Amino acid sequence: MARLNFNAIFAQHLDDNTLEPKQRIRVGGVEFGPGVKFSHGVAFGGVDFSQFIGRDLEVETHGDILVIKGIY
């Protein structure tokens, strides 16, 4: 497992206040990747990532998918 900063995993689009994963990720059985923009209040696998901007995430790599395991 590794510990990565939120900004290494998600791009923040300030023009429309959205977030977008920089690579394919999985959280709680849900997979999504680049091209999926979302904003505050949208949950993936039960997690609203907009609440954790700037925090570190615990991740594992499975092939080309980054699996989010926890939040610090």
TIRODREN-313895 format. One record per residue: residue number from 1; x, y, z of N, C-alpha, C, O in turn. Coordinates in steps of 0.05 Angstrom, whole numbers, plus 5000, padded with zeros to 4 digits. Layout:
// residues N
(NUM; (X; Y; Z); (X; Y; Z); (X; Y; Z); (X; Y; Z))
...
END
This chain:
// residues 72
(1; (5017; 4976; 5000); (5000; 5000; 5000); (5018; 5025; 5000); (5041; 5024; 5008))
(2; (5005; 5046; 4990); (5020; 5071; 4989); (5002; 5094; 4999); (4977; 5091; 5001))
(3; (5014; 5116; 5006); (4999; 5139; 5015); (5004; 5162; 4994); (5027; 5170; 4990))
(4; (4983; 5171; 4982); (4985; 5192; 4962); (4967; 5216; 4970); (4946; 5213; 4982))
(5; (4977; 5240; 4962); (4961; 5264; 4967); (4937; 5264; 4948); (4940; 5255; 4925))
(6; (4915; 5275; 4956); (4891; 5278; 4940); (4897; 5289; 4913); (4887; 5280; 4893))
(7; (4914; 5310; 4912); (4920; 5323; 4887); (4936; 5306; 4867); (4937; 5313; 4844))
(8; (4948; 5285; 4877); (4962; 5266; 4859); (4942; 5248; 4845); (4948; 5235; 4824))
(9; (4918; 5245; 4856); (4897; 5227; 4846); (4875; 5242; 4830); (4865; 5232; 4810))
(10; (4868; 5265; 4840); (4846; 5280; 4828); (4855; 5308; 4818); (4871; 5321; 4831))
(11; (4844; 5316; 4795); (4848; 5343; 4784); (4824; 5359; 4794); (4801; 5350; 4794))
(12; (4830; 5384; 4801); (4809; 5403; 4810); (4805; 5423; 4787); (4824; 5437; 4780))
(13; (4781; 5425; 4777); (4774; 5444; 4756); (4761; 5468; 4769); (4737; 5467; 4775))
(14; (4776; 5489; 4772); (4766; 5512; 4786); (4745; 5528; 4770); (4729; 5542; 4781))
(15; (4746; 5525; 4743); (4726; 5539; 4726); (4698; 5531; 4732); (4679; 5547; 4731))
(16; (4693; 5505; 4737); (4666; 5495; 4742); (4664; 5481; 4770); (4644; 5468; 4775))
(17; (4685; 5483; 4786); (4685; 5472; 4813); (4680; 5442; 4814); (4664; 5433; 4831))
(18; (4692; 5428; 4795); (4689; 5399; 4795); (4716; 5385; 4800); (4737; 5397; 4799))
(19; (4714; 5359; 4805); (4737; 5342; 4809); (4736; 5320; 4787); (4715; 5314; 4777))
(20; (4760; 5310; 4780); (4762; 5289; 4760); (4786; 5271; 4767); (4808; 5282; 4771))
(21; (4783; 5245; 4767); (4806; 5228; 4772); (4826; 5230; 4749); (4819; 5233; 4726))
(22; (4852; 5229; 4756); (4873; 5231; 4736); (4878; 5204; 4723); (4890; 5202; 4701))
(23; (4869; 5182; 4736); (4872; 5155; 4725); (4849; 5139; 4734); (4832; 5148; 4750))
(24; (4846; 5115; 4725); (4824; 5097; 4733); (4827; 5090; 4762); (4849; 5082; 4771))
(25; (4805; 5094; 4778); (4806; 5088; 4806); (4782; 5070; 4813); (4762; 5068; 4799))
(26; (4784; 5057; 4836); (4763; 5041; 4847); (4760; 5048; 4877); (4779; 5050; 4892))
(27; (4735; 5051; 4885); (4729; 5055; 4913); (4702; 5042; 4919); (4682; 5046; 4906))
(28; (4702; 5024; 4939); (4678; 5011; 4947); (4664; 4995; 4925); (4640; 4994; 4925))
(29; (4680; 4984; 4907); (4668; 4968; 4885); (4660; 4985; 4861); (4651; 4974; 4841))
(30; (4663; 5011; 4862); (4655; 5029; 4840); (4681; 5038; 4826); (4700; 5047; 4839))
(31; (4682; 5035; 4800); (4705; 5043; 4784); (4697; 5067; 4767); (4675; 5068; 4755))
(32; (4715; 5086; 4765); (4712; 5109; 4746); (4739; 5120; 4740); (4759; 5114; 4754))
(33; (4740; 5137; 4720); (4766; 5147; 4712); (4765; 5174; 4699); (4744; 5188; 4701))
(34; (4786; 5182; 4685); (4787; 5208; 4671); (4762; 5211; 4654); (4753; 5192; 4641))
(35; (4752; 5235; 4653); (4728; 5241; 4638); (4703; 5242; 4655); (4682; 5252; 4647))
(36; (4705; 5231; 4680); (4683; 5231; 4698); (4687; 5255; 4717); (4703; 5254; 4736))
(37; (4672; 5277; 4712); (4674; 5300; 4729); (4651; 5299; 4749); (4628; 5292; 4742))
(38; (4656; 5308; 4773); (4635; 5308; 4794); (4640; 5331; 4812); (4662; 5342; 4814))
(39; (4619; 5339; 4827); (4622; 5362; 4845); (4614; 5354; 4873); (4609; 5331; 4879))
(40; (4614; 5374; 4891); (4608; 5370; 4919); (4581; 5356; 4922); (4562; 5363; 4908))
(41; (4580; 5336; 4940); (4555; 5323; 4945); (4551; 5297; 4930); (4533; 5281; 4935))
(42; (4568; 5292; 4910); (4566; 5267; 4894); (4584; 5246; 4907); (4608; 5250; 4912))
(43; (4572; 5222; 4914); (4587; 5201; 4927); (4593; 5178; 4909); (4575; 5170; 4893))
(44; (4617; 5167; 4910); (4625; 5143; 4896); (4632; 5123; 4917); (4649; 5128; 4934))
(45; (4619; 5100; 4917); (4624; 5079; 4937); (4619; 5090; 4965); (4631; 5081; 4984))
(46; (4600; 5109; 4967); (4593; 5120; 4993); (4611; 5143; 5003); (4609; 5152; 5025))
(47; (4630; 5151; 4985); (4649; 5172; 4993); (4645; 5197; 4976); (4646; 5196; 4952))
(48; (4642; 5220; 4990); (4641; 5246; 4976); (4669; 5257; 4977); (4677; 5269; 4997))
(49; (4684; 5253; 4956); (4713; 5261; 4956); (4717; 5290; 4959); (4739; 5299; 4967))
(50; (4698; 5307; 4953); (4702; 5336; 4956); (4707; 5343; 4986); (4717; 5365; 4991))
(51; (4699; 5326; 5004); (4704; 5331; 5033); (4733; 5326; 5041); (4741; 5333; 5063))
(52; (4749; 5314; 5023); (4776; 5306; 5030); (4798; 5319; 5013); (4820; 5309; 5012))
(53; (4791; 5341; 5000); (4811; 5355; 4984); (4834; 5363; 5002); (4831; 5374; 5024))
(54; (4858; 5357; 4992); (4883; 5363; 5007); (4892; 5342; 5026); (4915; 5343; 5037))
(55; (4876; 5322; 5032); (4883; 5300; 5050); (4899; 5279; 5035); (4901; 5280; 5011))
(56; (4910; 5260; 5050); (4924; 5237; 5038); (4905; 5213; 5037); (4887; 5210; 5054))
(57; (4909; 5197; 5016); (4893; 5173; 5012); (4911; 5148; 5013); (4933; 5149; 5002))
(58; (4901; 5127; 5025); (4916; 5101; 5024); (4906; 5086; 5000); (4882; 5082; 4996))
(59; (4925; 5077; 4983); (4918; 5065; 4958); (4934; 5040; 4953); (4956; 5036; 4963))
(60; (4923; 5022; 4936); (4937; 4999; 4925); (4934; 5001; 4895); (4915; 5011; 4885))
(61; (4954; 4990; 4881); (4952; 4990; 4852); (4947; 4961; 4843); (4961; 4943; 4850))
(62; (4926; 4958; 4827); (4918; 4932; 4816); (4918; 4936; 4786); (4899; 4945; 4774))
(63; (4940; 4928; 4773); (4943; 4933; 4744); (4944; 4963; 4739); (4961; 4977; 4750))
(64; (4925; 4973; 4723); (4924; 5002; 4717); (4903; 5016; 4734); (4896; 5039; 4728))
(65; (4892; 5003; 4754); (4872; 5015; 4771); (4883; 5021; 4799); (4897; 5004; 4811))
(66; (4878; 5045; 4808); (4886; 5054; 4835); (4862; 5048; 4853); (4841; 5060; 4850))
(67; (4865; 5031; 4873); (4844; 5024; 4892); (4847; 5040; 4917); (4868; 5038; 4931))
(68; (4827; 5057; 4923); (4828; 5073; 4947); (4819; 5057; 4971); (4796; 5047; 4971))
(69; (4836; 5054; 4991); (4830; 5037; 5014); (4824; 5053; 5039); (4810; 5043; 5057))
(70; (4833; 5078; 5041); (4828; 5093; 5065); (4836; 5123; 5061); (4848; 5130; 5041))
(71; (4828; 5139; 5080); (4833; 5168; 5079); (4845; 5176; 5106); (4836; 5168; 5127))
(72; (4867; 5192; 5104); (4880; 5201; 5128); (4871; 5229; 5135); (4880; 5241; 5155))
END
